Amino acid sequence: MLMASGAHTWNHHTERRLWLERADPQLADATVRAALGFYNVHVPHVALDREQAANTQLTAVMEFTGPGGGTWTCRVSDGGYPSVREPPLVPTGAISAAADFRRGRT
């Protein structure tokens, strides 16, 4: 439930930024990634019509650019649950700087 709430909040935050044509405030990369992950991993399981997908082979690739983005691949075959491959986490910005600091690379 907490993940759904965070994704829902991210959705409204992003929508307002687009409507108001604002570039700020930016959310943390991890927040963006968590929201995109929620929508791309959990929603296909809920939205899939098993009867219609019974004899279907489908691959959907969703690529989101920018901080926290990546490429998610969703495959459905023979009416089974969708299998979703998430992109590897690539630290950027403040996350990368914090990791470098912990490793003694300042």
N, CA, C and O atoms as a GROMACS GRO file, in nm:
protein
  424
    1MET      N    1   0.082  -0.119   0.000
    1MET     CA    2   0.000   0.000   0.000
    1MET      C    3   0.086   0.126   0.000
    1MET      O    4   0.054   0.225  -0.066
    2LEU      N    5   0.196   0.122   0.074
    2LEU     CA    6   0.285   0.237   0.079
    2LEU      C    7   0.346   0.265  -0.059
    2LEU      O    8   0.358   0.380  -0.099
    3MET      N    9   0.383   0.159  -0.130
    3MET     CA   10   0.440   0.175  -0.264
    3MET      C   11   0.337   0.237  -0.358
    3MET      O   12   0.370   0.326  -0.437
    4ALA      N   13   0.213   0.191  -0.350
    4ALA     CA   14   0.107   0.247  -0.435
    4ALA      C   15   0.084   0.394  -0.404
    4ALA      O   16   0.064   0.475  -0.494
    5SER      N   17   0.088   0.428  -0.277
    5SER     CA   18   0.069   0.568  -0.236
    5SER      C   19   0.182   0.656  -0.288
    5SER      O   20   0.158   0.767  -0.337
    6GLY      N   21   0.305   0.608  -0.277
    6GLY     CA   22   0.419   0.684  -0.328
    6GLY      C   23   0.413   0.703  -0.478
    6GLY      O   24   0.441   0.812  -0.528
    7ALA      N   25   0.377   0.597  -0.551
    7ALA     CA   26   0.365   0.605  -0.697
    7ALA      C   27   0.254   0.702  -0.737
    7ALA      O   28   0.268   0.779  -0.832
    8HIS      N   29   0.144   0.696  -0.665
    8HIS     CA   30   0.030   0.784  -0.694
    8HIS      C   31   0.069   0.931  -0.671
    8HIS      O   32   0.035   1.018  -0.751
    9THR      N   33   0.140   0.957  -0.563
    9THR     CA   34   0.185   1.094  -0.534
    9THR      C   35   0.283   1.142  -0.640
    9THR      O   36   0.273   1.256  -0.686
   10TRP      N   37   0.377   1.055  -0.680
   10TRP     CA   38   0.471   1.090  -0.788
   10TRP      C   39   0.395   1.126  -0.916
   10TRP      O   40   0.430   1.222  -0.984
   11ASN      N   41   0.292   1.049  -0.946
   11ASN     CA   42   0.211   1.071  -1.066
   11ASN      C   43   0.152   1.213  -1.065
   11ASN      O   44   0.161   1.285  -1.164
   12HIS      N   45   0.092   1.252  -0.953
   12HIS     CA   46   0.031   1.385  -0.944
   12HIS      C   47   0.137   1.496  -0.946
   12HIS      O   48   0.116   1.600  -1.008
   13HIS      N   49   0.248   1.473  -0.880
   13HIS     CA   50   0.357   1.570  -0.880
   13HIS      C   51   0.406   1.595  -1.023
   13HIS      O   52   0.424   1.710  -1.064
   14THR      N   53   0.428   1.488  -1.097
   14THR     CA   54   0.476   1.498  -1.236
   14THR      C   55   0.373   1.567  -1.324
   14THR      O   56   0.407   1.651  -1.408
   15GLU      N   57   0.247   1.530  -1.305
   15GLU     CA   58   0.140   1.591  -1.385
   15GLU      C   59   0.135   1.743  -1.362
   15GLU      O   60   0.122   1.819  -1.457
   16ARG      N   61   0.147   1.786  -1.237
   16ARG     CA   62   0.143   1.930  -1.208
   16ARG      C   63   0.262   2.002  -1.270
   16ARG      O   64   0.247   2.111  -1.325
   17ARG      N   65   0.381   1.940  -1.261
   17ARG     CA   66   0.499   2.002  -1.321
   17ARG      C   67   0.480   2.021  -1.471
   17ARG      O   68   0.518   2.125  -1.526
   18LEU      N   69   0.422   1.921  -1.538
   18LEU     CA   70   0.401   1.930  -1.682
   18LEU      C   71   0.297   2.037  -1.716
   18LEU      O   72   0.317   2.117  -1.807
   19TRP      N   73   0.186   2.037  -1.642
   19TRP     CA   74   0.080   2.135  -1.669
   19TRP      C   75   0.128   2.278  -1.645
   19TRP      O   76   0.093   2.369  -1.719
   20LEU      N   77   0.207   2.296  -1.540
   20LEU     CA   78   0.255   2.431  -1.506
   20LEU      C   79   0.383   2.468  -1.580
   20LEU      O   80   0.433   2.580  -1.566
   21GLU      N   81   0.436   2.373  -1.660
   21GLU     CA   82   0.559   2.393  -1.736
   21GLU      C   83   0.673   2.438  -1.645
   21GLU      O   84   0.744   2.534  -1.673
   22ARG      N   85   0.688   2.363  -1.534
   22ARG     CA   86   0.792   2.392  -1.436
   22ARG      C   87   0.898   2.283  -1.441
   22ARG      O   88   0.866   2.166  -1.461
   23ALA      N   89   1.022   2.320  -1.423
   23ALA     CA   90   1.131   2.222  -1.419
   23ALA      C   91   1.166   2.184  -1.275
   23ALA      O   92   1.247   2.094  -1.253
   24ASP      N   93   1.107   2.251  -1.179
   24ASP     CA   94   1.138   2.222  -1.040
   24ASP      C   95   1.009   2.210  -0.960
   24ASP      O   96   0.907   2.259  -1.008
   25PRO      N   97   1.006   2.153  -0.846
   25PRO     CA   98   1.118   2.083  -0.783
   25PRO      C   99   1.133   1.942  -0.842
   25PRO      O  100   1.036   1.877  -0.878
   26GLN      N  101   1.257   1.898  -0.849
   26GLN     CA  102   1.285   1.763  -0.896
   26GLN      C  103   1.279   1.667  -0.779
   26GLN      O  104   1.325   1.699  -0.669
   27LEU      N  105   1.223   1.550  -0.801
   27LEU     CA  106   1.224   1.446  -0.698
   27LEU      C  107   1.351   1.364  -0.710
   27LEU      O  108   1.416   1.364  -0.815
   28ALA      N  109   1.387   1.296  -0.604
   28ALA     CA  110   1.509   1.214  -0.604
   28ALA      C  111   1.496   1.102  -0.708
   28ALA      O  112   1.387   1.051  -0.733
   29ASP      N  113   1.610   1.066  -0.767
   29ASP     CA  114   1.614   0.959  -0.867
   29ASP      C  115   1.547   0.832  -0.814
   29ASP      O  116   1.472   0.765  -0.885
   30ALA      N  117   1.574   0.799  -0.688
   30ALA     CA  118   1.518   0.677  -0.629
   30ALA      C  119   1.366   0.683  -0.621
   30ALA      O  120   1.299   0.581  -0.636
   31THR      N  121   1.311   0.802  -0.598
   31THR     CA  122   1.165   0.818  -0.592
   31THR      C  123   1.104   0.796  -0.730
   31THR      O  124   1.003   0.727  -0.743
   32VAL      N  125   1.165   0.854  -0.831
   32VAL     CA  126   1.116   0.839  -0.969
   32VAL      C  127   1.123   0.693  -1.009
   32VAL      O  128   1.028   0.638  -1.065
   33ARG      N  129   1.235   0.629  -0.981
   33ARG     CA  130   1.254   0.488  -1.018
   33ARG      C  131   1.153   0.398  -0.948
   33ARG      O  132   1.099   0.306  -1.009
   34ALA      N  133   1.129   0.424  -0.820
   34ALA     CA  134   1.033   0.342  -0.746
   34ALA      C  135   0.892   0.355  -0.805
   34ALA      O  136   0.820   0.256  -0.816
   35ALA      N  137   0.854   0.476  -0.842
   35ALA     CA  138   0.721   0.497  -0.901
   35ALA      C  139   0.710   0.430  -1.038
   35ALA      O  140   0.612   0.362  -1.066
   36LEU      N  141   0.811   0.450  -1.123
   36LEU     CA  142   0.809   0.385  -1.254
   36LEU      C  143   0.808   0.233  -1.239
   36LEU      O  144   0.737   0.163  -1.311
   37GLY      N  145   0.886   0.184  -1.144
   37GLY     CA  146   0.889   0.040  -1.119
   37GLY      C  147   0.754  -0.012  -1.075
   37GLY      O  148   0.712  -0.119  -1.118
   38PHE      N  149   0.686   0.062  -0.989
   38PHE     CA  150   0.554   0.020  -0.942
   38PHE      C  151   0.458   0.008  -1.060
   38PHE      O  152   0.391  -0.094  -1.076
   39TYR      N  153   0.452   0.112  -1.141
   39TYR     CA  154   0.358   0.109  -1.254
   39TYR      C  155   0.393   0.002  -1.356
   39TYR      O  156   0.304  -0.061  -1.414
   40ASN      N  157   0.522  -0.021  -1.379
   40ASN     CA  158   0.562  -0.117  -1.482
   40ASN      C  159   0.565  -0.261  -1.434
   40ASN      O  160   0.557  -0.352  -1.516
   41VAL      N  161   0.576  -0.284  -1.305
   41VAL     CA  162   0.580  -0.421  -1.252
   41VAL      C  163   0.443  -0.466  -1.204
   41VAL      O  164   0.402  -0.579  -1.232
   42HIS      N  165   0.372  -0.381  -1.131
   42HIS     CA  166   0.246  -0.424  -1.068
   42HIS      C  167   0.123  -0.405  -1.155
   42HIS      O  168   0.033  -0.489  -1.152
   43VAL      N  169   0.117  -0.298  -1.230
   43VAL     CA  170  -0.004  -0.271  -1.310
   43VAL      C  171  -0.030  -0.379  -1.416
   43VAL      O  172  -0.146  -0.418  -1.433
   44PRO      N  173   0.071  -0.430  -1.488
   44PRO     CA  174   0.040  -0.534  -1.588
   44PRO      C  175  -0.025  -0.659  -1.527
   44PRO      O  176  -0.106  -0.724  -1.593
   45HIS      N  177   0.009  -0.692  -1.403
   45HIS     CA  178  -0.050  -0.809  -1.339
   45HIS      C  179  -0.199  -0.788  -1.313
   45HIS      O  180  -0.279  -0.882  -1.324
   46VAL      N  181  -0.236  -0.666  -1.280
   46VAL     CA  182  -0.376  -0.635  -1.249
   46VAL      C  183  -0.457  -0.616  -1.378
   46VAL      O  184  -0.573  -0.657  -1.385
   47ALA      N  185  -0.396  -0.555  -1.479
   47ALA     CA  186  -0.469  -0.517  -1.600
   47ALA      C  187  -0.482  -0.628  -1.703
   47ALA      O  188  -0.562  -0.616  -1.796
   48LEU      N  189  -0.406  -0.735  -1.689
   48LEU     CA  190  -0.407  -0.840  -1.790
   48LEU      C  191  -0.540  -0.914  -1.795
   48LEU      O  192  -0.589  -0.962  -1.693
   49ASP      N  193  -0.598  -0.923  -1.913
   49ASP     CA  194  -0.719  -1.003  -1.936
   49ASP      C  195  -0.671  -1.143  -1.975
   49ASP      O  196  -0.630  -1.166  -2.088
   50ARG      N  197  -0.677  -1.235  -1.880
   50ARG     CA  198  -0.623  -1.370  -1.901
   50ARG      C  199  -0.689  -1.442  -2.018
   50ARG      O  200  -0.622  -1.511  -2.094
   51GLU      N  201  -0.818  -1.428  -2.032
   51GLU     CA  202  -0.889  -1.497  -2.139
   51GLU      C  203  -0.840  -1.448  -2.276
   51GLU      O  204  -0.815  -1.528  -2.366
   52GLN      N  205  -0.828  -1.317  -2.290
   52GLN     CA  206  -0.782  -1.260  -2.416
   52GLN      C  207  -0.636  -1.294  -2.442
   52GLN      O  208  -0.595  -1.309  -2.558
   53ALA      N  209  -0.557  -1.304  -2.335
   53ALA     CA  210  -0.414  -1.329  -2.350
   53ALA      C  211  -0.380  -1.478  -2.361
   53ALA      O  212  -0.263  -1.514  -2.374
   54ALA      N  213  -0.481  -1.565  -2.355
   54ALA     CA  214  -0.458  -1.710  -2.352
   54ALA      C  215  -0.374  -1.759  -2.470
   54ALA      O  216  -0.291  -1.849  -2.452
   55ASN      N  217  -0.393  -1.704  -2.586
   55ASN     CA  218  -0.318  -1.748  -2.704
   55ASN      C  219  -0.236  -1.634  -2.764
   55ASN      O  220  -0.221  -1.624  -2.885
   56THR      N  221  -0.183  -1.551  -2.677
   56THR     CA  222  -0.114  -1.431  -2.722
   56THR      C  223   0.032  -1.432  -2.680
   56THR      O  224   0.067  -1.477  -2.571
   57GLN      N  225   0.115  -1.383  -2.766
   57GLN     CA  226   0.256  -1.356  -2.735
   57GLN      C  227   0.272  -1.204  -2.748
   57GLN      O  228   0.245  -1.147  -2.854
   58LEU      N  229   0.316  -1.139  -2.642
   58LEU     CA  230   0.327  -0.994  -2.644
   58LEU      C  231   0.453  -0.951  -2.569
   58LEU      O  232   0.483  -1.003  -2.462
   59THR      N  233   0.525  -0.858  -2.626
   59THR     CA  234   0.638  -0.796  -2.558
   59THR      C  235   0.619  -0.645  -2.568
   59THR      O  236   0.604  -0.591  -2.678
   60ALA      N  237   0.621  -0.579  -2.454
   60ALA     CA  238   0.612  -0.433  -2.450
   60ALA      C  239   0.739  -0.380  -2.386
   60ALA      O  240   0.781  -0.427  -2.280
   61VAL      N  241   0.801  -0.283  -2.451
   61VAL     CA  242   0.922  -0.222  -2.399
   61VAL      C  243   0.892  -0.076  -2.372
   61VAL      O  244   0.849  -0.002  -2.461
   62MET      N  245   0.914  -0.034  -2.247
   62MET     CA  246   0.888   0.104  -2.208
   62MET      C  247   1.019   0.166  -2.163
   62MET      O  248   1.082   0.120  -2.068
   63GLU      N  249   1.060   0.272  -2.232
   63GLU     CA  250   1.185   0.339  -2.199
   63GLU      C  251   1.155   0.479  -2.147
   63GLU      O  252   1.087   0.558  -2.213
   64PHE      N  253   1.207   0.508  -2.029
   64PHE     CA  254   1.188   0.638  -1.967
   64PHE      C  255   1.326   0.702  -1.952
   64PHE      O  256   1.415   0.645  -1.889
   65THR      N  257   1.343   0.819  -2.011
   65THR     CA  258   1.472   0.886  -2.005
   65THR      C  259   1.476   0.980  -1.886
   65THR      O  260   1.372   1.013  -1.828
   66GLY      N  261   1.594   1.022  -1.851
   66GLY     CA  262   1.610   1.116  -1.741
   66GLY      C  263   1.645   1.046  -1.612
   66GLY      O  264   1.652   0.923  -1.606
   67PRO      N  265   1.668   1.125  -1.506
   67PRO     CA  266   1.706   1.069  -1.377
   67PRO      C  267   1.602   0.969  -1.325
   67PRO      O  268   1.483   0.998  -1.324
   68GLY      N  269   1.648   0.854  -1.283
   68GLY     CA  270   1.560   0.751  -1.230
   68GLY      C  271   1.495   0.665  -1.336
   68GLY      O  272   1.424   0.569  -1.304
   69GLY      N  273   1.517   0.698  -1.463
   69GLY     CA  274   1.453   0.624  -1.572
   69GLY      C  275   1.523   0.494  -1.603
   69GLY      O  276   1.610   0.448  -1.528
   70GLY      N  277   1.486   0.437  -1.714
   70GLY     CA  278   1.544   0.312  -1.759
   70GLY      C  279   1.449   0.244  -1.856
   70GLY      O  280   1.351   0.304  -1.899
   71THR      N  281   1.478   0.121  -1.890
   71THR     CA  282   1.396   0.046  -1.984
   71THR      C  283   1.338  -0.077  -1.916
   71THR      O  284   1.412  -0.163  -1.868
   72TRP      N  285   1.206  -0.085  -1.911
   72TRP     CA  286   1.135  -0.199  -1.855
   72TRP      C  287   1.082  -0.282  -1.970
   72TRP      O  288   1.029  -0.227  -2.067
   73THR      N  289   1.097  -0.414  -1.962
   73THR     CA  290   1.046  -0.504  -2.064
   73THR      C  291   0.943  -0.597  -2.002
   73THR      O  292   0.972  -0.665  -1.904
   74CYS      N  293   0.824  -0.600  -2.060
   74CYS     CA  294   0.714  -0.683  -2.009
   74CYS      C  295   0.678  -0.785  -2.117
   74CYS      O  296   0.650  -0.749  -2.231
   75ARG      N  297   0.679  -0.914  -2.078
   75ARG     CA  298   0.644  -1.020  -2.173
   75ARG      C  299   0.524  -1.099  -2.121
   75ARG      O  300   0.516  -1.132  -2.002
   76VAL      N  301   0.433  -1.128  -2.211
   76VAL     CA  302   0.317  -1.212  -2.180
   76VAL      C  303   0.314  -1.322  -2.284
   76VAL      O  304   0.327  -1.297  -2.404
   77SER      N  305   0.297  -1.446  -2.237
   77SER     CA  306   0.284  -1.556  -2.332
   77SER      C  307   0.185  -1.659  -2.279
   77SER      O  308   0.190  -1.698  -2.162
   78ASP      N  309   0.097  -1.701  -2.365
   78ASP     CA  310  -0.002  -1.805  -2.338
   78ASP      C  311  -0.084  -1.779  -2.212
   78ASP      O  312  -0.115  -1.872  -2.138
   79GLY      N  313  -0.120  -1.654  -2.188
   79GLY     CA  314  -0.210  -1.621  -2.078
   79GLY      C  315  -0.146  -1.622  -1.941
   79GLY      O  316  -0.216  -1.603  -1.842
   80GLY      N  317  -0.017  -1.643  -1.933
   80GLY     CA  318   0.051  -1.646  -1.803
   80GLY      C  319   0.067  -1.506  -1.745
   80GLY      O  320   0.040  -1.406  -1.811
   81TYR      N  321   0.112  -1.502  -1.622
   81TYR     CA  322   0.139  -1.372  -1.560
   81TYR      C  323   0.249  -1.301  -1.639
   81TYR      O  324   0.341  -1.366  -1.688
   82PRO      N  325   0.239  -1.170  -1.652
   82PRO     CA  326   0.343  -1.097  -1.723
   82PRO      C  327   0.476  -1.110  -1.648
   82PRO      O  328   0.480  -1.103  -1.525
   83SER      N  329   0.583  -1.129  -1.721
   83SER     CA  330   0.716  -1.124  -1.660
   83SER      C  331   0.776  -0.990  -1.696
   83SER      O  332   0.778  -0.951  -1.813
   84VAL      N  333   0.823  -0.919  -1.596
   84VAL     CA  334   0.875  -0.784  -1.617
   84VAL      C  335   1.021  -0.780  -1.576
   84VAL      O  336   1.057  -0.821  -1.465
   85ARG      N  337   1.105  -0.731  -1.666
   85ARG     CA  338   1.246  -0.714  -1.635
   85ARG      C  339   1.272  -0.566  -1.612
   85ARG      O  340   1.247  -0.482  -1.698
   86GLU      N  341   1.321  -0.537  -1.492
   86GLU     CA  342   1.354  -0.399  -1.458
   86GLU      C  343   1.496  -0.367  -1.501
   86GLU      O  344   1.580  -0.456  -1.505
   87PRO      N  345   1.523  -0.241  -1.532
   87PRO     CA  346   1.659  -0.203  -1.570
   87PRO      C  347   1.749  -0.204  -1.448
   87PRO      O  348   1.702  -0.190  -1.335
   88PRO      N  349   1.880  -0.222  -1.470
   88PRO     CA  350   1.972  -0.215  -1.356
   88PRO      C  351   1.977  -0.073  -1.301
   88PRO      O  352   1.961   0.024  -1.376
   89LEU      N  353   1.997  -0.061  -1.172
   89LEU     CA  354   2.006   0.070  -1.110
   89LEU      C  355   2.142   0.132  -1.140
   89LEU      O  356   2.246   0.073  -1.110
   90VAL      N  357   2.140   0.250  -1.199
   90VAL     CA  358   2.264   0.322  -1.229
   90VAL      C  359   2.263   0.448  -1.145
   90VAL      O  360   2.187   0.541  -1.172
   91PRO      N  361   2.348   0.452  -1.041
   91PRO     CA  362   2.348   0.571  -0.954
   91PRO      C  363   2.385   0.697  -1.033
   91PRO      O  364   2.479   0.697  -1.112
   92THR      N  365   2.310   0.803  -1.008
   92THR     CA  366   2.339   0.932  -1.072
   92THR      C  367   2.328   1.042  -0.969
   92THR      O  368   2.273   1.022  -0.861
   93GLY      N  369   2.380   1.155  -1.004
   93GLY     CA  370   2.365   1.275  -0.921
   93GLY      C  371   2.409   1.254  -0.777
   93GLY      O  372   2.518   1.205  -0.751
   94ALA      N  373   2.321   1.294  -0.683
   94ALA     CA  374   2.353   1.288  -0.540
   94ALA      C  375   2.378   1.145  -0.494
   94ALA      O  376   2.461   1.123  -0.405
   95ILE      N  377   2.308   1.048  -0.551
   95ILE     CA  378   2.328   0.909  -0.512
   95ILE      C  379   2.469   0.866  -0.544
   95ILE      O  380   2.536   0.804  -0.462
   96SER      N  381   2.516   0.898  -0.664
   96SER     CA  382   2.650   0.863  -0.706
   96SER      C  383   2.755   0.934  -0.620
   96SER      O  384   2.855   0.874  -0.581
   97ALA      N  385   2.733   1.061  -0.589
   97ALA     CA  386   2.827   1.137  -0.506
   97ALA      C  387   2.835   1.077  -0.366
   97ALA      O  388   2.944   1.068  -0.310
   98ALA      N  389   2.722   1.035  -0.311
   98ALA     CA  390   2.721   0.974  -0.178
   98ALA      C  391   2.796   0.841  -0.180
   98ALA      O  392   2.869   0.810  -0.086
   99ALA      N  393   2.779   0.762  -0.284
   99ALA     CA  394   2.849   0.634  -0.295
   99ALA      C  395   2.999   0.658  -0.306
   99ALA      O  396   3.078   0.586  -0.244
  100ASP      N  397   3.041   0.758  -0.384
  100ASP     CA  398   3.182   0.791  -0.396
  100ASP      C  399   3.240   0.835  -0.263
  100ASP      O  400   3.351   0.798  -0.227
  101PHE      N  401   3.164   0.915  -0.190
  101PHE     CA  402   3.209   0.963  -0.059
  101PHE      C  403   3.233   0.845   0.037
  101PHE      O  404   3.334   0.842   0.107
  102ARG      N  405   3.140   0.750   0.039
  102ARG     CA  406   3.153   0.633   0.126
  102ARG      C  407   3.274   0.548   0.088
  102ARG      O  408   3.335   0.485   0.174
  103ARG      N  409   3.308   0.548  -0.039
  103ARG     CA  410   3.422   0.469  -0.086
  103ARG      C  411   3.555   0.546  -0.073
  103ARG      O  412   3.661   0.495  -0.109
  104GLY      N  413   3.546   0.667  -0.023
  104GLY     CA  414   3.667   0.747  -0.004
  104GLY      C  415   3.711   0.819  -0.131
  104GLY      O  416   3.824   0.867  -0.138
  105ARG      N  417   3.624   0.828  -0.231
  105ARG     CA  418   3.656   0.898  -0.357
  105ARG      C  419   3.587   1.033  -0.358
  105ARG      O  420   3.483   1.049  -0.421
  106THR      N  421   3.643   1.129  -0.290
  106THR     CA  422   3.578   1.262  -0.285
  106THR      C  423   3.644   1.359  -0.378
  106THR      O  424   3.602   1.475  -0.386
   0.00000   0.00000   0.00000
